[in-house]
């Protein structure tokens, strides 16, 4: 049965170190941008620190996402209503700025290749802003994941990550989808989360999206068994489904 915001997955086929201090996590996860980005306007208001508070919104109308906050700037993508799996698309919002013509612009993370793309969209293209205070940190060397709420650790689990030939990429992503799986004993376990990150290949239907999901092969955790997705033991993914909301930033280091 499909419910709003939590569609089920049907017919899917297979395709220890805790982080004690969030400031150290932020430093460790800092990475160079995929491409040179124009600087933000100095007066732009921060709407997310992606550690203890993060803003996000669904789309309201389709609109261009521009490289700079100005009408004539290059379009890098367009706001869309749905993800590839049919869930309402989620845009993580970093900054807000009003231009000299009193137009309000929002800087958003864009779910597309290459990872790490950001752009500016008019505020009229997005709906009501939501606020989350959670953060999921994925420690690839330690094969573990830790969920924080307002800087406090509330969940931790061993995980499986991408094999050497199909690695789980590092970067800053976010939770776009929360999906209850039709067959809880199948490949994806009882729950799956779609993120805003992409790899060369992944276990996710259609390939590409970095998913976080359960597994029918718990003996391979911790390890590197996947095509890019993050595998979590089923008892732990059930806990995560109760604790981690849509819009949660995901930092893979």
Order of alpha helices (4+ residues) and beta strands (2+ residues): beta-alpha-beta-beta-beta-beta-beta-beta-beta-beta-beta-beta-beta-beta-beta-beta-beta-beta-alpha-beta
